Amino acid sequence: MEPLELRRAVAAGRATASKLGLQVDDAIVIHDSDRVALRLVPCDVLARVAPSGHLAGSEFEVEVAHRLANVDAPVAELDPRVEPRVYVRDAFAISLWTYYEPVGSEIAPTDYANVLMRHHAALRQIDLDAPYFTDRVAAALREVNDRERSPELPDSDRELLSNTLGGLSATISSDETGDQLLHGEPHPGNLLNTRRGPLFVDLATCCRGPIEFDLAHAPEEVGEHYAGADHRLIQQCRALNWAMFSAWRWRRDDQMPDRSHWRVEGLNRVRAALDRCALG
């Protein structure tokens, strides 16, 4: 967020928690992008604050968390001291979560695969109206194909991303027999090592698709320990994911830190992933 918007978001998060009876003496910014995550102390709440334009996404995330909590999924939980919903204040959508202190070291591939299998099993137990993964691909494709939305994207790279997004999306979605609810982006940044064990966060990306779409976000070694995974499909999904990542970085209004680096790196990752699945 821009500095002024960030200050307003922090103030909105603090005020919301305080009004609900939680003691807030300070707010520590944990993550800052189009949304901000704050650790509120001493009440130890994680406040997720988004512009009100993201209200529907915030409400969807809260609904996913609420349903998964009922089936013992390995996910971060909403704060039990307040009503499990999204609060709106000063044009921001705010949800309040349990704060988990990170512990230990990097999660081993076998443990990563095990917790992802547990998560997928829990997702199969809930009924939820979630978008198909191709909806997200289509959104990325619109950014690539609209020169006004991505004016700085070179023509050759625009063609690469357009062909990759369109072609792989059609290939991967051609067989829907094994599709189910997914986390959507279970990359290492969204898996916390806590005293309760590994827990997934950022549930707003929940969608439907093959489990390999999720596995493509995890470190490569994880797929080797996930029983029944299609390794060629993982590679195809990995190329698709990097193409989506790159599409977002070339948006005119993208605010990711070090965007220039990730524009170049993202395209390099797309080409490398295509080579690995023999599509380059």
Accessible surface in RSA format (square Angstrom, percent):
REM  Atomic radii and reference values for relative SASA: ProtOr
REM  Chains: A
REM  Algorithm: Lee & Richards
REM  Probe-radius: 1.40
REM  Slices: 20
REM RES _ NUM      All-atoms   Total-Side   Main-Chain    Non-polar    All polar
REM                ABS   REL    ABS   REL    ABS   REL    ABS   REL    ABS   REL
RES MET A   1    24.41  12.6   1.53   1.0  22.88  54.5   2.98   2.5  21.43  28.4
RES GLU A   2   109.07  62.6 107.82  81.6   1.25   3.0  45.31  87.6  63.76  52.1
RES PRO A   3    87.84  64.0  83.40  76.0   4.45  16.2  87.57  72.3   0.27   1.7
RES LEU A   4   113.72  63.3 112.39  80.4   1.33   3.3 112.39  78.9   1.33   3.6
RES GLU A   5    47.57  27.3  46.07  34.9   1.50   3.6  14.76  28.5  32.81  26.8
RES LEU A   6    37.41  20.8  37.41  26.8   0.00   0.0  37.41  26.3   0.00   0.0
RES ARG A   7   147.89  62.1 139.59  71.2   8.31  19.8  71.38  97.6  76.51  46.4
RES ARG A   8    87.49  36.7  84.41  43.0   3.08   7.3  38.33  52.4  49.16  29.8
RES ALA A   9     0.00   0.0   0.00   0.0   0.00   0.0   0.00   0.0   0.00   0.0
RES VAL A  10    28.51  18.8  28.51  25.8   0.00   0.0  28.51  24.8   0.00   0.0
RES ALA A  11    58.19  53.5  50.17  77.4   8.02  18.3  55.48  78.1   2.71   7.2
RES ALA A  12     3.38   3.1   0.04   0.1   3.34   7.6   2.98   4.2   0.40   1.1
RES GLY A  13     0.00   0.0   0.00   N/A   0.00   0.0   0.00   0.0   0.00   0.0
RES ARG A  14    82.32  34.6  82.28  41.9   0.04   0.1  16.48  22.5  65.84  39.9
RES ALA A  15    30.70  28.2  20.98  32.4   9.72  22.1  28.57  40.2   2.13   5.6
RES THR A  16     7.90   5.6   5.75   5.8   2.15   5.1   7.08   9.5   0.82   1.2
RES ALA A  17     0.00   0.0   0.00   0.0   0.00   0.0   0.00   0.0   0.00   0.0
RES SER A  18    55.80  47.2  40.53  54.1  15.27  35.2  29.71  63.3  26.09  36.6
RES LYS A  19   169.01  82.5 133.83  82.1  35.18  83.8  92.05  82.9  76.97  82.0
RES LEU A  20    65.96  36.7  39.38  28.2  26.58  66.8  44.90  31.5  21.06  56.7
RES GLY A  21    68.33  84.3   0.00   N/A  68.33  84.3  36.16  99.2  32.17  72.1
RES LEU A  22    16.53   9.2  10.16   7.3   6.37  16.0  12.13   8.5   4.40  11.8
RES GLN A  23   113.17  63.3 101.30  74.0  11.87  28.3  41.37  88.1  71.80  54.5
RES VAL A  24    19.51  12.8   0.34   0.3  19.17  46.2   0.34   0.3  19.17  52.0
RES ASP A  25    92.85  65.0  69.06  68.7  23.79  56.2  31.25  73.5  61.60  61.4
RES ASP A  26    69.79  48.9  69.79  69.5   0.00   0.0  15.08  35.5  54.70  54.6
RES ALA A  27    17.52  16.1   0.50   0.8  17.02  38.7   0.50   0.7  17.02  45.1
RES ILE A  28    77.18  43.9  73.93  55.1   3.25   7.8  77.18  55.6   0.00   0.0
RES VAL A  29    64.14  42.2  39.59  35.8  24.55  59.1  39.59  34.4  24.55  66.6
RES ILE A  30    89.79  51.1  60.13  44.8  29.67  71.5  62.88  45.3  26.91  73.0
RES HIS A  31   105.26  57.5 100.80  70.1   4.47  11.4  71.07  73.3  34.19  39.8
RES ASP A  32    48.25  33.8  34.08  33.9  14.18  33.5  13.52  31.8  34.74  34.6
RES SER A  33    25.56  21.6  24.68  32.9   0.88   2.0  19.20  40.9   6.37   8.9
RES ASP A  34    75.30  52.7  69.37  69.0   5.93  14.0  34.52  81.2  40.78  40.7
RES ARG A  35    49.78  20.9  49.56  25.3   0.22   0.5  21.03  28.7  28.75  17.4
RES VAL A  36     1.93   1.3   0.00   0.0   1.93   4.7   1.31   1.1   0.62   1.7
RES ALA A  37     8.96   8.2   8.66  13.4   0.30   0.7   8.66  12.2   0.30   0.8
RES LEU A  38     0.00   0.0   0.00   0.0   0.00   0.0   0.00   0.0   0.00   0.0
RES ARG A  39    52.73  22.1  52.73  26.9   0.00   0.0   1.27   1.7  51.46  31.2
RES LEU A  40     0.00   0.0   0.00   0.0   0.00   0.0   0.00   0.0   0.00   0.0
RES VAL A  41    32.64  21.5  32.64  29.5   0.00   0.0  32.64  28.4   0.00   0.0
RES PRO A  42    75.86  55.3  50.40  45.9  25.46  92.5  54.81  45.3  21.05 130.8
RES CYS A  43    13.45  10.2   1.96   2.2  11.49  27.0   9.25  23.4   4.20   4.5
RES ASP A  44    57.62  40.4  53.04  52.8   4.58  10.8  18.78  44.2  38.83  38.7
RES VAL A  45     0.00   0.0   0.00   0.0   0.00   0.0   0.00   0.0   0.00   0.0
RES LEU A  46    31.89  17.8  31.89  22.8   0.00   0.0  31.89  22.4   0.00   0.0
RES ALA A  47     0.00   0.0   0.00   0.0   0.00   0.0   0.00   0.0   0.00   0.0
RES ARG A  48    45.59  19.1  42.83  21.8   2.76   6.6  13.28  18.1  32.32  19.6
RES VAL A  49     0.24   0.2   0.00   0.0   0.24   0.6   0.06   0.1   0.18   0.5
RES ALA A  50     2.18   2.0   2.18   3.4   0.00   0.0   2.18   3.1   0.00   0.0
RES PRO A  51    33.40  24.3  33.35  30.4   0.04   0.2  33.40  27.6   0.00   0.0
RES SER A  52    49.41  41.8  40.12  53.5   9.29  21.4  14.94  31.8  34.48  48.3
RES GLY A  53    77.29  95.3   0.00   N/A  77.29  95.3  41.81 114.7  35.48  79.5
RES HIS A  54    60.30  33.0  56.48  39.3   3.82   9.8  34.80  35.9  25.50  29.7
RES LEU A  55    56.41  31.4  56.31  40.3   0.10   0.2  56.31  39.5   0.10   0.3
RES ALA A  56    76.62  70.4  68.06 105.0   8.56  19.5  70.16  98.8   6.46  17.1
RES GLY A  57    23.87  29.4   0.00   N/A  23.87  29.4  20.25  55.6   3.62   8.1
RES SER A  58     6.16   5.2   6.02   8.0   0.15   0.3   1.65   3.5   4.52   6.3
RES GLU A  59    87.89  50.5  81.77  61.9   6.12  14.6  25.38  49.1  62.51  51.0
RES PHE A  60    45.21  22.6  39.31  24.3   5.90  15.4  44.56  27.0   0.65   1.8
RES GLU A  61     2.58   1.5   2.58   2.0   0.00   0.0   0.00   0.0   2.58   2.1
RES VAL A  62     9.56   6.3   9.56   8.7   0.00   0.0   9.56   8.3   0.00   0.0
RES GLU A  63    62.97  36.2  61.80  46.8   1.17   2.8  24.70  47.8  38.26  31.2
RES VAL A  64     1.28   0.8   1.28   1.2   0.00   0.0   1.28   1.1   0.00   0.0
RES ALA A  65     2.71   2.5   1.16   1.8   1.55   3.5   1.16   1.6   1.55   4.1
RES HIS A  66    85.80  46.9  83.99  58.4   1.82   4.6  52.40  54.0  33.40  38.9
RES ARG A  67    84.89  35.6  82.56  42.1   2.33   5.5  19.05  26.0  65.84  39.9
RES LEU A  68     0.50   0.3   0.50   0.4   0.00   0.0   0.50   0.4   0.00   0.0
RES ALA A  69    48.25  44.4  25.86  39.9  22.39  50.9  28.35  39.9  19.90  52.7
RES ASN A  70   112.93  77.9  78.39  75.7  34.54  83.2  27.30  65.7  85.63  82.8
RES VAL A  71    36.75  24.2  20.30  18.4  16.45  39.6  28.02  24.3   8.73  23.7
RES ASP A  72   115.87  81.2 101.33 100.9  14.54  34.4  36.39  85.6  79.48  79.3
RES ALA A  73     5.97   5.5   0.00   0.0   5.97  13.6   0.04   0.1   5.93  15.7
RES PRO A  74     3.81   2.8   1.60   1.5   2.21   8.0   3.81   3.1   0.00   0.0
RES VAL A  75     0.88   0.6   0.69   0.6   0.20   0.5   0.69   0.6   0.20   0.5
RES ALA A  76     6.59   6.1   6.41   9.9   0.18   0.4   6.41   9.0   0.18   0.5
RES GLU A  77    66.13  38.0  64.75  49.0   1.38   3.3   8.12  15.7  58.01  47.4
RES LEU A  78    21.81  12.1  12.95   9.3   8.86  22.3  12.95   9.1   8.86  23.8
RES ASP A  79     4.36   3.1   2.55   2.5   1.81   4.3   0.00   0.0   4.36   4.3
RES PRO A  80   117.24  85.4  78.81  71.8  38.43 139.7  89.82  74.2  27.42 170.4
RES ARG A  81   131.23  55.1  95.03  48.4  36.20  86.2  65.69  89.8  65.53  39.7
RES VAL A  82    18.30  12.0   3.23   2.9  15.07  36.3  12.97  11.3   5.34  14.5
RES GLU A  83   106.74  61.3  94.33  71.4  12.41  29.6  36.93  71.4  69.81  57.0
RES PRO A  84    64.59  47.1  49.21  44.9  15.38  55.9  51.22  42.3  13.37  83.1
RES ARG A  85   108.27  45.5 103.84  52.9   4.44  10.6  37.82  51.7  70.45  42.7
RES VAL A  86    13.12   8.6   1.18   1.1  11.94  28.8   1.18   1.0  11.94  32.4
RES TYR A  87    17.59   8.2  17.06   9.7   0.52   1.4  16.88  12.7   0.71   0.9
RES VAL A  88    91.26  60.1  59.43  53.8  31.83  76.7  59.43  51.6  31.83  86.3
RES ARG A  89    94.62  39.7  89.60  45.7   5.03  12.0  21.26  29.1  73.36  44.5
RES ASP A  90    82.95  58.1  59.16  58.9  23.79  56.3  30.48  71.7  52.48  52.3
RES ALA A  91    58.25  53.6  41.31  63.8  16.93  38.5  47.67  67.1  10.57  28.0
RES PHE A  92     2.23   1.1   2.23   1.4   0.00   0.0   2.23   1.4   0.00   0.0
RES ALA A  93     0.54   0.5   0.01   0.0   0.53   1.2   0.01   0.0   0.53   1.4
RES ILE A  94     0.00   0.0   0.00   0.0   0.00   0.0   0.00   0.0   0.00   0.0
RES SER A  95     2.08   1.8   2.08   2.8   0.00   0.0   0.00   0.0   2.08   2.9
RES LEU A  96     3.71   2.1   0.36   0.3   3.34   8.4   0.36   0.3   3.34   9.0
RES TRP A  97     8.14   3.3   8.14   3.9   0.00   0.0   8.14   4.3   0.00   0.0
RES THR A  98    38.13  27.1  36.06  36.6   2.07   4.9  33.27  44.7   4.86   7.3
RES TYR A  99    37.67  17.6  22.17  12.6  15.49  40.3  11.53   8.7  26.13  32.2
RES TYR A 100    24.73  11.5  16.74   9.5   7.99  20.8  18.41  13.8   6.32   7.8
RES GLU A 101    73.59  42.3  67.81  51.3   5.78  13.8  26.85  51.9  46.74  38.2
RES PRO A 102    81.16  59.1  65.82  60.0  15.34  55.8  66.18  54.6  14.98  93.1
RES VAL A 103    47.37  31.2  37.35  33.8  10.02  24.1  45.14  39.2   2.22   6.0
RES GLY A 104    77.90  96.1   0.00   N/A  77.90  96.1  37.70 103.5  40.19  90.0
RES SER A 105    94.59  79.9  74.95 100.0  19.64  45.2  54.85 116.8  39.74  55.7
RES GLU A 106   164.71  94.6 133.62 101.1  31.09  74.0  60.71 117.4 104.00  84.9
RES ILE A 107    24.36  13.9  12.94   9.6  11.42  27.5  16.69  12.0   7.67  20.8
RES ALA A 108    43.95  40.4  37.00  57.1   6.95  15.8  42.50  59.8   1.46   3.9
RES PRO A 109    48.06  35.0  47.33  43.1   0.74   2.7  48.06  39.7   0.00   0.0
RES THR A 110    62.49  44.4  61.85  62.7   0.64   1.5  46.44  62.4  16.05  24.3
RES ASP A 111    73.03  51.2  70.22  69.9   2.81   6.6  12.21  28.7  60.82  60.7
RES TYR A 112     6.12   2.9   6.12   3.5   0.00   0.0   6.12   4.6   0.00   0.0
RES ALA A 113     0.00   0.0   0.00   0.0   0.00   0.0   0.00   0.0   0.00   0.0
RES ASN A 114    76.26  52.6  74.48  72.0   1.78   4.3  21.69  52.2  54.57  52.7
RES VAL A 115     4.06   2.7   3.16   2.9   0.90   2.2   3.73   3.2   0.33   0.9
RES LEU A 116     0.00   0.0   0.00   0.0   0.00   0.0   0.00   0.0   0.00   0.0
RES MET A 117    55.72  28.9  51.80  34.3   3.92   9.3  36.31  30.9  19.40  25.7
RES ARG A 118   125.76  52.8 117.69  60.0   8.07  19.2  58.36  79.8  67.40  40.9
RES HIS A 119     0.92   0.5   0.92   0.6   0.00   0.0   0.00   0.0   0.92   1.1
RES HIS A 120     0.15   0.1   0.15   0.1   0.00   0.0   0.15   0.2   0.00   0.0
RES ALA A 121    38.77  35.6  36.27  56.0   2.50   5.7  36.51  51.4   2.26   6.0
RES ALA A 122     4.00   3.7   3.31   5.1   0.69   1.6   3.52   5.0   0.48   1.3
RES LEU A 123     2.11   1.2   1.07   0.8   1.04   2.6   1.07   0.7   1.04   2.8
RES ARG A 124   145.94  61.3 110.77  56.5  35.17  83.7  54.28  74.2  91.65  55.5
RES GLN A 125   119.42  66.8  83.26  60.8  36.16  86.1  36.23  77.1  83.18  63.1
RES ILE A 126    21.75  12.4   5.88   4.4  15.87  38.2  11.17   8.0  10.58  28.7
RES ASP A 127   118.11  82.7 109.37 108.9   8.73  20.7  39.25  92.4  78.86  78.6
RES LEU A 128    11.02   6.1   6.50   4.6   4.53  11.4   9.42   6.6   1.61   4.3
RES ASP A 129   141.02  98.8 115.58 115.0  25.43  60.1  44.60 105.0  96.42  96.2
RES ALA A 130    11.84  10.9   0.00   0.0  11.84  26.9   1.34   1.9  10.50  27.8
RES PRO A 131    57.17  41.7  47.20  43.0   9.97  36.3  56.31  46.5   0.86   5.3
RES TYR A 132    43.91  20.5  40.64  23.1   3.27   8.5  40.33  30.3   3.58   4.4
RES PHE A 133     0.00   0.0   0.00   0.0   0.00   0.0   0.00   0.0   0.00   0.0
RES THR A 134    32.15  22.9  28.67  29.1   3.48   8.3  17.25  23.2  14.90  22.5
RES ASP A 135    77.78  54.5  69.79  69.5   7.99  18.9  22.89  53.9  54.89  54.7
RES ARG A 136    48.11  20.2  45.61  23.2   2.50   5.9  32.62  44.6  15.48   9.4
RES VAL A 137     2.66   1.8   2.66   2.4   0.00   0.0   2.66   2.3   0.00   0.0
RES ALA A 138    40.96  37.7  37.17  57.4   3.79   8.6  39.94  56.3   1.01   2.7
RES ALA A 139    28.92  26.6  27.60  42.6   1.32   3.0  27.87  39.2   1.05   2.8
RES ALA A 140     0.00   0.0   0.00   0.0   0.00   0.0   0.00   0.0   0.00   0.0
RES LEU A 141    42.30  23.6  42.30  30.3   0.00   0.0  42.30  29.7   0.00   0.0
RES ARG A 142   129.85  54.5 124.88  63.7   4.97  11.8  57.81  79.0  72.04  43.7
RES GLU A 143    25.99  14.9  25.99  19.7   0.00   0.0   0.16   0.3  25.83  21.1
RES VAL A 144     1.01   0.7   0.81   0.7   0.21   0.5   1.01   0.9   0.00   0.0
RES ASN A 145    85.29  58.8  58.03  56.1  27.25  65.6  26.01  62.6  59.27  57.3
RES ASP A 146    51.39  36.0  46.09  45.9   5.31  12.6  17.47  41.1  33.93  33.8
RES ARG A 147   137.76  57.8 132.72  67.7   5.04  12.0  59.85  81.8  77.91  47.2
RES GLU A 148   131.44  75.5 125.88  95.2   5.56  13.2  45.84  88.7  85.60  69.9
RES ARG A 149    97.38  40.9  95.26  48.6   2.13   5.1  23.07  31.5  74.31  45.0
RES SER A 150     0.78   0.7   0.78   1.0   0.00   0.0   0.78   1.7   0.00   0.0
RES PRO A 151    73.03  53.2  44.50  40.6  28.54 103.7  46.19  38.1  26.84 166.8
RES GLU A 152   105.95  60.8  86.21  65.2  19.75  47.0  39.72  76.8  66.23  54.1
RES LEU A 153     5.56   3.1   0.17   0.1   5.39  13.5   0.31   0.2   5.25  14.1
RES PRO A 154    61.50  44.8  50.21  45.8  11.29  41.0  61.50  50.8   0.00   0.0
RES ASP A 155    94.00  65.8  82.92  82.5  11.08  26.2  33.12  77.9  60.88  60.7
RES SER A 156    81.55  68.9  67.46  90.0  14.09  32.5  52.27 111.3  29.28  41.0
RES ASP A 157    16.81  11.8  16.81  16.7   0.00   0.0   0.00   0.0  16.81  16.8
RES ARG A 158    18.46   7.8  18.46   9.4   0.00   0.0  16.41  22.4   2.05   1.2
RES GLU A 159   110.20  63.3 104.24  78.9   5.96  14.2  34.09  65.9  76.12  62.1
RES LEU A 160    37.85  21.1  32.86  23.5   4.99  12.5  37.29  26.2   0.56   1.5
RES LEU A 161     0.00   0.0   0.00   0.0   0.00   0.0   0.00   0.0   0.00   0.0
RES SER A 162    28.48  24.1  25.29  33.8   3.19   7.4   6.24  13.3  22.25  31.2
RES ASN A 163    94.98  65.5  81.84  79.1  13.15  31.7  30.62  73.7  64.36  62.2
RES THR A 164     8.45   6.0   2.83   2.9   5.62  13.4   5.57   7.5   2.88   4.4
RES LEU A 165     0.00   0.0   0.00   0.0   0.00   0.0   0.00   0.0   0.00   0.0
RES GLY A 166    30.12  37.1   0.00   N/A  30.12  37.1  22.91  62.9   7.21  16.2
RES GLY A 167    40.00  49.3   0.00   N/A  40.00  49.3  35.10  96.3   4.90  11.0
RES LEU A 168     8.44   4.7   7.57   5.4   0.87   2.2   7.57   5.3   0.87   2.3
RES SER A 169    14.66  12.4  14.66  19.6   0.00   0.0   5.03  10.7   9.63  13.5
RES ALA A 170    64.88  59.7  51.22  79.0  13.66  31.1  58.51  82.4   6.37  16.9
RES THR A 171    72.20  51.4  59.26  60.1  12.94  30.8  40.91  55.0  31.29  47.3
RES ILE A 172     7.97   4.5   0.00   0.0   7.97  19.2   1.37   1.0   6.60  17.9
RES SER A 173    24.72  20.9  18.60  24.8   6.13  14.1   4.24   9.0  20.49  28.7
RES SER A 174    94.60  79.9  52.22  69.7  42.39  97.6  44.54  94.9  50.06  70.1
RES ASP A 175    90.94  63.7  78.29  77.9  12.65  29.9  35.36  83.2  55.58  55.4
RES GLU A 176   107.21  61.6  92.02  69.6  15.19  36.2  23.98  46.4  83.23  68.0
RES THR A 177   128.10  91.1  88.69  89.9  39.41  93.9  82.07 110.2  46.03  69.6
RES GLY A 178    56.08  69.2   0.00   N/A  56.08  69.2  39.80 109.2  16.29  36.5
RES ASP A 179    37.33  26.1  12.36  12.3  24.97  59.0  11.24  26.5  26.09  26.0
RES GLN A 180    18.21  10.2  14.63  10.7   3.58   8.5  14.50  30.9   3.71   2.8
RES LEU A 181     4.18   2.3   2.40   1.7   1.78   4.5   2.40   1.7   1.78   4.8
RES LEU A 182     0.00   0.0   0.00   0.0   0.00   0.0   0.00   0.0   0.00   0.0
RES HIS A 183     2.48   1.4   0.02   0.0   2.46   6.3   2.48   2.6   0.00   0.0
RES GLY A 184     0.00   0.0   0.00   N/A   0.00   0.0   0.00   0.0   0.00   0.0
RES GLU A 185    48.97  28.1  48.97  37.0   0.00   0.0   3.54   6.9  45.42  37.1
RES PRO A 186     0.00   0.0   0.00   0.0   0.00   0.0   0.00   0.0   0.00   0.0
RES HIS A 187    63.59  34.8  63.59  44.2   0.00   0.0  45.45  46.8  18.13  21.1
RES PRO A 188    74.77  54.5  63.19  57.6  11.58  42.1  64.51  53.3  10.26  63.8
RES GLY A 189    55.36  68.3   0.00   N/A  55.36  68.3  34.62  95.0  20.73  46.4
RES ASN A 190    10.26   7.1  10.26   9.9   0.00   0.0   0.00   0.0  10.26   9.9
RES LEU A 191     9.75   5.4   0.36   0.3   9.39  23.6   0.36   0.3   9.39  25.3
RES LEU A 192    51.32  28.6  49.39  35.3   1.93   4.9  51.32  36.0   0.00   0.0
RES ASN A 193    39.49  27.2  35.19  34.0   4.30  10.4   8.06  19.4  31.42  30.4
RES THR A 194     7.39   5.3   1.71   1.7   5.68  13.5   1.71   2.3   5.68   8.6
RES ARG A 195   193.61  81.3 154.85  78.9  38.76  92.3  72.78  99.5 120.83  73.2
RES ARG A 196   128.63  54.0  90.65  46.2  37.98  90.4  61.90  84.6  66.73  40.4
RES GLY A 197    22.06  27.2   0.00   N/A  22.06  27.2  20.88  57.3   1.18   2.6
RES PRO A 198    28.94  21.1  27.55  25.1   1.39   5.1  27.55  22.7   1.39   8.7
RES LEU A 199     4.20   2.3   4.20   3.0   0.00   0.0   4.20   2.9   0.00   0.0
RES PHE A 200     0.00   0.0   0.00   0.0   0.00   0.0   0.00   0.0   0.00   0.0
RES VAL A 201    25.94  17.1  24.66  22.3   1.28   3.1  25.94  22.5   0.00   0.0
RES ASP A 202    38.42  26.9  35.05  34.9   3.37   8.0   2.33   5.5  36.09  36.0
RES LEU A 203     3.61   2.0   2.96   2.1   0.66   1.7   3.61   2.5   0.00   0.0
RES ALA A 204    24.86  22.9   8.71  13.4  16.15  36.7   8.76  12.3  16.10  42.7
RES THR A 205    26.67  19.0  20.87  21.2   5.80  13.8  26.47  35.6   0.20   0.3
RES CYS A 206     3.75   2.8   2.09   2.3   1.66   3.9   2.07   5.2   1.68   1.8
RES CYS A 207     0.08   0.1   0.08   0.1   0.00   0.0   0.08   0.2   0.00   0.0
RES ARG A 208    80.60  33.8  80.60  41.1   0.00   0.0  28.72  39.2  51.88  31.4
RES GLY A 209     0.00   0.0   0.00   N/A   0.00   0.0   0.00   0.0   0.00   0.0
RES PRO A 210    10.52   7.7  10.15   9.3   0.36   1.3  10.52   8.7   0.00   0.0
RES ILE A 211    27.95  15.9  27.66  20.6   0.29   0.7  27.66  19.9   0.29   0.8
RES GLU A 212    12.77   7.3  12.77   9.7   0.00   0.0   0.00   0.0  12.77  10.4
RES PHE A 213     0.00   0.0   0.00   0.0   0.00   0.0   0.00   0.0   0.00   0.0
RES ASP A 214     0.00   0.0   0.00   0.0   0.00   0.0   0.00   0.0   0.00   0.0
RES LEU A 215     1.00   0.6   0.06   0.0   0.94   2.4   0.06   0.0   0.94   2.5
RES ALA A 216     5.13   4.7   0.00   0.0   5.13  11.7   0.00   0.0   5.13  13.6
RES HIS A 217    33.57  18.3  18.57  12.9  15.00  38.4  18.49  19.1  15.08  17.5
RES ALA A 218     2.00   1.8   0.00   0.0   2.00   4.5   0.53   0.7   1.47   3.9
RES PRO A 219    47.69  34.8  34.59  31.5  13.10  47.6  46.96  38.8   0.73   4.6
RES GLU A 220    73.98  42.5  62.90  47.6  11.08  26.4  29.80  57.6  44.19  36.1
RES GLU A 221    88.47  50.8  88.44  66.9   0.04   0.1  34.13  66.0  54.34  44.4
RES VAL A 222     0.47   0.3   0.47   0.4   0.00   0.0   0.47   0.4   0.00   0.0
RES GLY A 223     4.37   5.4   0.00   N/A   4.37   5.4   3.09   8.5   1.28   2.9
RES GLU A 224   124.72  71.6  93.61  70.8  31.11  74.1  32.73  63.3  91.99  75.1
RES HIS A 225    81.53  44.6  61.41  42.7  20.12  51.5  43.33  44.7  38.20  44.5
RES TYR A 226    17.70   8.3  12.46   7.1   5.24  13.6   7.12   5.4  10.58  13.0
RES ALA A 227    82.43  75.8  58.84  90.8  23.59  53.7  70.58  99.4  11.85  31.4
RES GLY A 228    81.02  99.9   0.00   N/A  81.02  99.9  42.92 117.8  38.09  85.3
RES ALA A 229    13.51  12.4   0.00   0.0  13.51  30.7   0.00   0.0  13.51  35.8
RES ASP A 230    71.08  49.8  63.52  63.2   7.56  17.9  23.31  54.9  47.77  47.6
RES HIS A 231    96.88  52.9  92.28  64.1   4.60  11.8  60.68  62.5  36.20  42.1
RES ARG A 232   133.68  56.1 123.61  63.0  10.07  24.0  67.08  91.7  66.60  40.4
RES LEU A 233    34.09  19.0  33.11  23.7   0.97   2.5  33.64  23.6   0.45   1.2
RES ILE A 234     7.05   4.0   7.05   5.3   0.00   0.0   7.05   5.1   0.00   0.0
RES GLN A 235    32.99  18.4  32.99  24.1   0.00   0.0  14.10  30.0  18.89  14.3
RES GLN A 236    15.22   8.5  15.22  11.1   0.00   0.0   0.00   0.0  15.22  11.5
RES CYS A 237     0.00   0.0   0.00   0.0   0.00   0.0   0.00   0.0   0.00   0.0
RES ARG A 238    26.51  11.1  26.51  13.5   0.00   0.0  11.67  15.9  14.84   9.0
RES ALA A 239     0.00   0.0   0.00   0.0   0.00   0.0   0.00   0.0   0.00   0.0
RES LEU A 240     0.00   0.0   0.00   0.0   0.00   0.0   0.00   0.0   0.00   0.0
RES ASN A 241    15.35  10.6  11.09  10.7   4.26  10.3  11.62  28.0   3.74   3.6
RES TRP A 242    52.81  21.2  52.53  25.4   0.28   0.7  38.54  20.5  14.28  23.2
RES ALA A 243     0.00   0.0   0.00   0.0   0.00   0.0   0.00   0.0   0.00   0.0
RES MET A 244     8.14   4.2   8.14   5.4   0.00   0.0   6.67   5.7   1.47   2.0
RES PHE A 245    45.83  22.9  42.94  26.6   2.89   7.5  45.22  27.4   0.61   1.7
RES SER A 246     0.00   0.0   0.00   0.0   0.00   0.0   0.00   0.0   0.00   0.0
RES ALA A 247     1.01   0.9   0.00   0.0   1.01   2.3   0.14   0.2   0.87   2.3
RES TRP A 248    62.47  25.1  62.47  30.2   0.00   0.0  46.05  24.6  16.42  26.6
RES ARG A 249    22.44   9.4  22.44  11.4   0.00   0.0   0.00   0.0  22.44  13.6
RES TRP A 250    24.05   9.7  23.68  11.5   0.37   0.9  23.68  12.6   0.37   0.6
RES ARG A 251    69.45  29.2  69.45  35.4   0.00   0.0   3.77   5.1  65.68  39.8
RES ARG A 252   154.17  64.7 135.49  69.1  18.68  44.5  52.32  71.5 101.85  61.7
RES ASP A 253   107.01  75.0  90.99  90.6  16.03  37.9  44.31 104.3  62.70  62.5
RES ASP A 254    13.66   9.6   2.39   2.4  11.27  26.6   0.84   2.0  12.82  12.8
RES GLN A 255    91.11  50.9  65.12  47.6  25.99  61.9  31.29  66.6  59.82  45.4
RES MET A 256    58.31  30.2  48.75  32.3   9.56  22.8  47.34  40.2  10.97  14.5
RES PRO A 257    91.47  66.7  78.31  71.4  13.16  47.8  89.19  73.6   2.28  14.2
RES ASP A 258    95.39  66.8  71.22  70.9  24.17  57.2  32.10  75.5  63.29  63.1
RES ARG A 259    62.57  26.3  58.72  29.9   3.84   9.2  10.49  14.3  52.07  31.6
RES SER A 260    85.80  72.5  80.40 107.3   5.39  12.4  41.59  88.6  44.21  61.9
RES HIS A 261    86.82  47.5  76.84  53.4   9.98  25.5  52.29  53.9  34.54  40.2
RES TRP A 262    66.14  26.5  66.14  32.0   0.00   0.0  54.04  28.8  12.10  19.6
RES ARG A 263    21.98   9.2  21.98  11.2   0.00   0.0   5.49   7.5  16.49  10.0
RES VAL A 264    93.44  61.5  91.95  83.2   1.48   3.6  92.78  80.6   0.65   1.8
RES GLU A 265    40.67  23.4  40.19  30.4   0.49   1.2   4.61   8.9  36.06  29.4
RES GLY A 266     0.00   0.0   0.00   N/A   0.00   0.0   0.00   0.0   0.00   0.0
RES LEU A 267     9.28   5.2   9.28   6.6   0.00   0.0   9.28   6.5   0.00   0.0
RES ASN A 268    73.16  50.5  67.26  65.0   5.90  14.2  20.48  49.3  52.68  50.9
RES ARG A 269    93.95  39.4  92.06  46.9   1.89   4.5  22.59  30.9  71.36  43.3
RES VAL A 270     0.00   0.0   0.00   0.0   0.00   0.0   0.00   0.0   0.00   0.0
RES ARG A 271   102.41  43.0  99.91  50.9   2.50   5.9  52.74  72.1  49.66  30.1
RES ALA A 272    51.99  47.8  45.66  70.5   6.33  14.4  51.02  71.8   0.97   2.6
RES ALA A 273     5.44   5.0   2.74   4.2   2.70   6.1   5.01   7.1   0.43   1.1
RES LEU A 274    14.18   7.9  14.18  10.1   0.00   0.0  14.18  10.0   0.00   0.0
RES ASP A 275    99.24  69.5  78.61  78.2  20.63  48.8  28.22  66.4  71.01  70.8
RES ARG A 276   139.79  58.7 105.59  53.8  34.20  81.4  48.90  66.8  90.88  55.1
RES CYS A 277     3.41   2.6   0.09   0.1   3.32   7.8   3.41   8.6   0.00   0.0
RES ALA A 278    83.88  77.1  51.97  80.2  31.91  72.6  61.29  86.3  22.58  59.8
RES LEU A 279    82.11  45.7  51.53  36.9  30.58  76.9  55.91  39.3  26.20  70.5
RES GLY A 280    79.61  98.2   0.00   N/A  79.61  98.2  40.32 110.7  39.29  88.0
END  Absolute sums over single chains surface
CHAIN  1 A    13150.0      10547.7       2602.3       6874.3       6275.7
END  Absolute sums over all chains
TOTAL         13150.0      10547.7       2602.3       6874.3       6275.7
